């Protein structure tokens, strides 16, 4: 979380933390940590940190936390959807590409940019510290980078065999890579008509997910789209935060993650690729997200990453914490279909 804040430099950011099984000493430690960061580094002075404490080890809705963070944002453009629990860190140039896109599209409204989320099997910097990756480093280690984040979750697979989330993340990655190769690296030419056609197909694919006959096909979606969203909606006098929110009740980490993006596109938002911007994890950032730092000393594949965590195999699941089980099928369908219709009421 702190490395992501540093990447944003002097731009405002919001961090919402849930801490379960909390004690008074832990509250004090957390408060001191961020107060010290503000004193040591002026960058943290632009960050709002909100901590939610619960006395027991109980589940909390990640989507509810995202709604809290979005509600606190006062900027027109907001980047959200970053899964810190997967060790994802924005690239060092992402703030620059985001600011540039916001300026270019200042005269438009109702736009959603998507960023690819990727994982590297190699410690990019080959040392025991967290640090952001730039586009040049991405090019060097491109052979070791994948869009399949689940390969590095190191937790039990709770979902049926499906490639729908991998397919969507792959499409986003391939479109982004084409744009980077053509516009930034100038290594190849991309047919703009074909590019826009593929982007429109992706948009149609997301909108189709809202159809009631496809509801159960996409309820489990182990990919959280990373988006830069325009808070100025296509509708005059209405903000994005008013018409399309995450659904608090869909608690699980894999529970209909694509719903908000699908809603926005169905409401007429334009889908764009945020060229040059990306988020990435490597063995160092992923181990930090699990609560320890992997000891590496070179830029070599870290093959035993999932073998042990502090000497014990992880015994968790991405499906843990879901408050709505498959036994309540009618309730789940009711909630999602009501949410789909809500912006039209």
Secondary structure, 3 states (H helix, E strand, C coil): CHHHHHHCCCCCEEEEEEEECCCHHHHHHHHHHHHHHHHHCHHHHHEEEEEEEECCCCCCCHHHHHHHHHHHCCCCEEEECCCHHHCCEECCCHHHHHHHHHHHCCCCCCEEEEEEEEEECECCCCCCCCCCCCHHHHHHCHHHEECCHHHHCCCECCCCCCCHHHHHHHHHHHHHHHHHHHHHCCCCCCCHHHHHHHHHHHHHHHHHCCCHHHCHHHCECCCCCEEEEECECCCCCCEHHHHCCCCCCCCCCCECCCHHHHHHHHCCCEEEEEEEEEEEECHHHHHHHCCCCCCCCCCCECCCCCCCECCECCCCECCCCCCCCHHHHHHHHHHHHHHHHHCCC
